[in-house]
Amino acid sequence: MTAILAVHEVATAKDKAQEINRPGAIFGGSLLGGALGGAAVATLCGPGAPVCAFVLIAAGGLAGASLAEKGNELYQQELREFMKWQIR
């Protein structure tokens, strides 16, 4: 479902290159955050705590996606500013 929504957003965007970058950054950040949350499961939850594991992985994925989205927005702002410089 997420991939379908991302394809729709790219298809309807005015600046397709910028819009392709946004979901890619969010997906990547979510995967990285989920992986880091999964790595923390063994040390924080122990072997028999499935609810704790789910919460940590979901929280890691959410945090990673949020940070990646903010980082991508900052990058896109800087890129737009850089394009205005007209350096040759």
C-alpha positions in Angstrom: 0.0 0.0 0.0 2.8 2.4 0.8 4.5 1.8 -2.5 1.3 2.4 -4.3 0.8 5.7 -2.5 4.4 6.7 -3.3 4.0 5.9 -7.0 0.8 8.0 -7.0 2.6 11.0 -5.3 5.4 10.8 -7.8 3.0 10.5 -10.8 1.0 13.6 -9.7 4.0 15.8 -8.5 5.1 18.9 -10.4 8.8 18.3 -9.6 9.1 14.5 -10.2 12.9 14.4 -9.4 12.4 15.9 -6.0 9.4 13.7 -5.3 11.2 10.5 -6.2 13.9 11.4 -3.7 11.4 12.0 -0.8 9.8 8.6 -0.4 13.2 6.9 -1.1 14.7 8.8 1.9 11.7 8.0 4.1 11.7 4.3 3.2 15.5 4.1 3.7 15.3 5.9 7.1 12.5 3.7 8.2 14.4 0.6 7.3 17.5 1.8 9.1 15.6 2.9 12.2 13.7 -0.5 12.3 17.0 -2.3 12.0 18.6 -0.3 14.8 15.4 -0.9 16.9 15.7 -4.6 16.1 19.3 -4.6 17.2 18.3 -3.0 20.5 15.6 -5.7 21.1 18.0 -8.4 22.4 19.7 -6.1 25.0 16.6 -4.2 26.2 13.8 -6.8 26.0 15.4 -10.2 26.4 14.5 -13.3 24.5 10.9 -13.7 25.5 9.3 -10.3 25.1 7.5 -10.0 21.7 5.4 -6.9 22.6 8.6 -5.1 23.7 10.3 -6.1 20.5 7.4 -4.9 18.3 7.3 -1.6 20.1 11.0 -1.0 19.7 11.1 -1.9 16.1 8.1 0.2 15.3 9.4 3.2 17.3 12.8 2.8 15.5 11.2 2.7 12.1 9.0 5.8 12.9 12.0 7.7 14.3 14.1 6.8 11.3 11.4 7.8 8.8 10.9 11.2 10.6 14.6 12.0 10.7 15.1 11.0 7.1 12.2 13.1 6.0 13.5 16.2 7.9 17.0 15.6 6.5 15.7 15.3 2.9 13.7 18.5 3.3 16.8 20.3 4.5 18.8 18.8 1.6 16.2 19.9 -0.9 16.1 23.5 0.5 19.9 23.7 0.2 19.8 22.3 -3.3 17.2 24.8 -4.4 19.3 27.6 -2.9 22.5 26.3 -4.6 20.7 26.2 -8.0 20.0 29.9 -7.6 23.7 30.8 -7.5 24.3 30.5 -11.2 28.0 29.6 -10.8 29.8 28.9 -14.1 
